[in-house]
Amino acid sequence: MSSPKSLLIRNARIILPNGELMIGDVKSRDRQIVEVAPEISNTTSTTEIDAQGLTLLPGVIDPQVHFREPGLEHKEDLFTASCACAKGGVTSFLEMPNTRPLTTTQQALDDKLQRAANKSLVNYGFFIGATAENLPDLLLAQPTPGIKIFMGSMHGNLLIDQEAVLEAIFAQGDRLIAVHAEDQARINQRRLEFANIHDPAVHSQIQDNQAALLATQLALKLAKKYQRRLHILHMSTAEEADLLREDKPSWVTAEVTPQHLLLNTSAYEKIGTLAQMNPPLRSPHDNEVLWQALRDGVIDFIATDHAPHTLEEKAQPYPNSPSGMPGVETSLALMLTAAMEGRCTVAQVVQWMSKAVAVAYGIPNKGAIAPGYDADLVLVDLNTYRPVRREELLTKCGWSPFEGWNLTGWAVTTIVGGEVVYDQGRVNTQVRGQALTFL
Ligand code: DOR
């Protein structure tokens, strides 16, 4: 009998750490890659995968998701979300604190880690959420990729829309601060101006480019003043990209979502409130500027902001419809399809969806196919196209803003810690991920 801890992938088109392509084999043992070579001989009991014609990438690390557990499990939970990850080639995720209870204490963080240990098929990490009162928790909570601050688009304790409170957080400690940068005062004022309009397209006007720019400017100002490690979540506007292009300290990073690259305000006409998210979709011009900023390294990596809501919730008329859309099942295929269309290279997709995320968050041994790295891998098929179909989705919310899009680069086999967690439509629900560590 072959040992499940030992795996040999044969004849794959391997994207190497330097971005070059090599046809060859990858061997893993006890969760780690032990050998990468044009040909590896199979000594004893190793499970083999024939990857002829398929491309092998490091597994995707999705650094911004909302998986809803605990408290909002009617939308998603850590099991369903991690099944969706496995199907999408996502082998690790960083999850946000707007669950119930909020993840604002060590106790709440420990609870999530325990739930994930029991249920998650892929690797996991959880942000600690900032409130006006939990500075000690923000300084001490472990393990966490960083502090999440909602500068806008949030209600209740997680909203930090006062500069003095924000500054107190930036001033103390040195761990990474990730900001949802939208200016709440401007949003509040524009909500009044656009009240009683139920066309969801007004969402992009209320929470406009200027609202995003104002908050990003403030976060940058504080990051510079305190030389504080800052990450700008889901950057959405040309104005913010231009700002960072002019002045981006080495301790600042930024991400963009596939939906802000590929969808724009024209989506409201087609899918209505399913296109509603925070920060909102922008114009085709914003799409193009964000793409260029990503290609130029002004934006460092990709996150999905997977934020599922049920179709019933989404069917409420704007503004009662909640903001957010799912993404972990489609992100890799969307980006690889863009690569096949010539918008970027496959090596860049690997950089933006794996390597750069591991580097930015100090996640050891992830994001590359090389000996010593964890065997978190995805085999994708770049030769065939298949549409996004609602009935095939594993996310509990059961819909995607990209339904009908014909994509290539779908995950064929996903491997977490050397174990096959997804293969050609089948999820291996026995596999469990591990808690991520952060340097
Ligand atoms: O659209 C969004 N929905 N943006 C966020 O930042 C939060 C999210 C959610 O949790 O639903």
Boltz pocket constraint, residues with backbone or C-beta under 6 A from the ligand:
constraints:
  - pocket:
      binder: B
      contacts: [[A, 66], [A, 98], [A, 153], [A, 180], [A, 276], [A, 277], [A, 278], [A, 279], [A, 305], [A, 307], [A, 308], [A, 322], [A, 323], [A, 324], [A, 325]]
      max_distance: 6.0
